Amino acid sequence: MRRPSPGILAAVVLGGLSLLAVTFLVQAWSHIEAKMSIHGWIALILGVVVTMAVGVGLMALVFFSARRGWDDAAHRNDRDEAP
């Protein structure tokens, strides 16, 4: 029998945890009587969009920096000083 690769296993576990979190969120949200005004929805949507934009932008900078080799100069001194 073939063993699943670690990437697939991690994706399945993370998917299950995400599904569990969303299920808990829906259950908790449906049991409270909180109402949000239009200003609250706008703030929530803007917060999610800005947070996602910052995250995507920072990850793009990390990948761009790694592919261009800009991180190599920072690690060059660490290799020279290794015992």
N, C-alpha and C positions, 0 to 999 in steps of 0.2 A: 504494500500500500504506500502510495506517495504522500509525503508530508507537505502541507501547504507552505508556501513561502512566507517569510516573516512580514513582508509588506502587505500581503493579502490578509494575513491574520490580524495585523494591526488595524487595517481598514475595517475589518468586520467588528473588532472590539470597539473602535472609536464610533462606528456607525451605531452599534447597539447602545453605547453610552449616550450618544446624541439623541437617539430615539427615546431613551429613558428620561433624559432631561426635558425634552419637549413634552412628553406625556405628563410629567410632574408639573410643568409650567401650565399646561392647559387645565389640568385638574385644579391647581391652586387658583388660577385666574377665574375659573368658572364658579368657585365657591365664595368669592368676595363680591361685594356690591359696589365696588369702586367705579366711578365714572370719570373719564378724562375729557377735559375740554379740548377744543380744537387747537388751542395754544400748546397744550401738553403733547398732543399728537405731532404737531409741527416740531417741537423741541426734541421729541423722541426720534423722529425720522432724521432730523438734522444731525443729532448726536450719533446715530448709527452710520449715516453716510460719511460724516467727517472721520469717525473712528476707522471705518473701513478704508477710506482714502489714505489716512496716515499709515495704516498697517501695510497696505499694498505698496505705497510709495517707499516705505522703509525697506520692505523686502526686495523691491526692484533695485534699490540702491545697493543692497547687500549682494545680490546676484551680479549686478553690473560691475561692482568693485572686484568681486572674486574673479570674474571672467577677464577683466582687464589686467589683473595681476597687481593691483595697487596694494593688496594686503601682503604680498610677498616681501616687500621691503621692511615691514614691521616685524616679520618673523625671521628675517635673515640674521639679526643679532642674537636671537634665542638659540639658533643652531650653532653659532660660533662659540657661545659660552657654555654649551653642554659639556659635562665631564666625560 
